[in-house]
């Protein structure tokens, strides 16, 4: 029996582009949600979020890319970080799932790797 990978590997250029879409929003969202999380740990968490988000099946990845681009465009506008942050707090269909994805991946990684983390990202 031949083993077929579930997700074909993607190219390095595509991964870097995906990181530019997902990474800045993930960094902004985790910085707001977890203000006491050290910057070096947050960077590690963002890298994990990007890797995991890039590994979802192709159709889902397309959706993550489209919604991620919308959030990145918002962030590029004047006061965009505030707008994107406010949007992340809303439970909007489709658009609201993106911050939930970022949070769930980030929080799971943080509390798995550093179980003594506080609700604000600090270490007790």
C-alpha positions as CSV (number, residue, x, y, z in Angstrom):
1,X,0.0,0.0,0.0
2,X,1.4,3.4,-1.0
3,X,1.3,6.1,1.6
4,X,-0.1,9.4,0.3
5,X,0.6,12.6,2.3
6,X,-2.6,14.3,3.5
7,X,-1.3,17.7,2.5
8,X,1.2,18.2,-0.3
9,X,4.2,20.2,0.7
10,X,4.1,23.8,-0.3
11,X,6.9,25.9,-1.8
12,X,9.1,28.1,0.3
13,X,7.9,31.3,-1.5
14,X,4.3,30.4,-0.9
15,X,5.0,29.8,2.8
16,X,6.8,33.2,3.1
17,X,3.8,34.9,1.5
18,X,1.4,33.1,3.9
19,X,3.6,34.1,6.8
20,X,3.3,37.8,5.7
21,X,-0.5,37.4,5.7
22,X,-1.1,35.5,9.0
23,X,2.0,36.5,11.0
24,X,1.3,40.2,11.6
25,X,-2.3,39.7,12.6
26,X,-1.4,36.8,14.9
27,X,1.3,39.0,16.5
28,X,-1.0,41.9,17.0
29,X,-3.9,39.7,18.3
30,X,-1.7,37.8,20.8
31,X,0.0,41.1,21.9
32,X,-3.4,42.6,22.7
33,X,-4.9,39.4,24.3
34,X,-1.7,38.5,26.3
35,X,0.1,41.7,27.2
36,X,2.5,40.1,29.6
37,X,3.7,37.5,27.1
38,X,7.4,38.1,26.5
39,X,8.1,39.2,22.9
40,X,10.5,36.3,22.2
41,X,7.9,33.8,23.3
42,X,5.2,35.6,21.3
43,X,7.4,35.4,18.2
44,X,7.8,31.6,18.7
45,X,4.0,31.3,19.1
46,X,3.4,33.3,16.0
47,X,5.7,31.0,14.0
48,X,3.8,28.0,15.3
49,X,0.4,29.6,14.3
50,X,1.7,30.4,10.8
51,X,3.0,26.8,10.4
52,X,-0.2,25.2,11.6
53,X,-2.5,27.6,9.6
54,X,-0.4,26.9,6.5
55,X,-0.9,23.1,6.9
56,X,-4.7,23.0,6.8
57,X,-6.2,21.4,3.7
58,X,-6.1,23.3,0.5
59,X,-9.7,24.6,0.4
60,X,-9.6,25.7,4.0
61,X,-6.2,27.3,3.4
62,X,-7.7,29.2,0.5
63,X,-10.4,30.6,3.0
64,X,-7.8,31.4,5.6
65,X,-5.7,33.2,3.0
66,X,-8.7,35.3,1.7
67,X,-9.9,36.2,5.2
68,X,-6.3,36.8,6.3
69,X,-5.8,39.2,3.4
70,X,-8.9,41.1,4.4
71,X,-7.5,41.5,8.0
72,X,-4.1,42.5,6.6
73,X,-5.6,45.1,4.4
74,X,-7.5,46.5,7.4
75,X,-4.2,46.6,9.4
76,X,-2.5,48.5,6.6
77,X,-5.1,51.3,6.8
78,X,-4.6,54.3,9.1
79,X,-5.6,53.1,12.6
80,X,-5.9,49.7,11.1
81,X,-4.6,47.8,14.1
82,X,-7.5,49.2,16.2
83,X,-10.0,48.4,13.5
84,X,-8.7,44.8,13.1
85,X,-8.6,44.4,16.8
86,X,-12.2,45.7,17.1
87,X,-13.2,43.3,14.3
88,X,-11.5,40.4,16.2
89,X,-13.9,41.1,19.2
90,X,-17.0,40.7,17.0
91,X,-18.7,37.4,16.3
92,X,-19.1,38.0,12.6
93,X,-19.8,35.0,10.3
94,X,-16.6,33.9,8.4
95,X,-14.6,36.9,9.4
96,X,-14.9,36.1,13.1
97,X,-13.6,32.6,12.6
98,X,-10.2,33.8,11.7
99,X,-9.3,35.4,15.0
100,X,-10.8,32.3,16.7
101,X,-8.4,30.2,14.7
102,X,-5.4,32.3,15.6
103,X,-6.4,32.4,19.3
104,X,-7.0,28.7,19.5
105,X,-3.7,27.8,17.9
106,X,-1.8,30.3,19.9
107,X,-3.4,29.7,23.3
108,X,-3.1,25.9,22.9
109,X,0.6,26.2,22.1
110,X,1.3,28.6,25.0
111,X,-0.5,26.6,27.7
112,X,1.0,23.4,26.4
113,X,4.6,24.6,26.4
114,X,4.3,26.9,29.4
115,X,1.5,25.6,31.6
116,X,2.3,28.1,34.4
117,X,1.4,31.0,32.1
118,X,-1.2,33.4,33.6
119,X,-4.3,34.7,31.8
120,X,-2.3,37.7,30.5
121,X,0.6,35.6,29.3
122,X,3.0,36.2,32.2
123,X,4.7,33.4,34.1
124,X,3.8,32.7,37.7
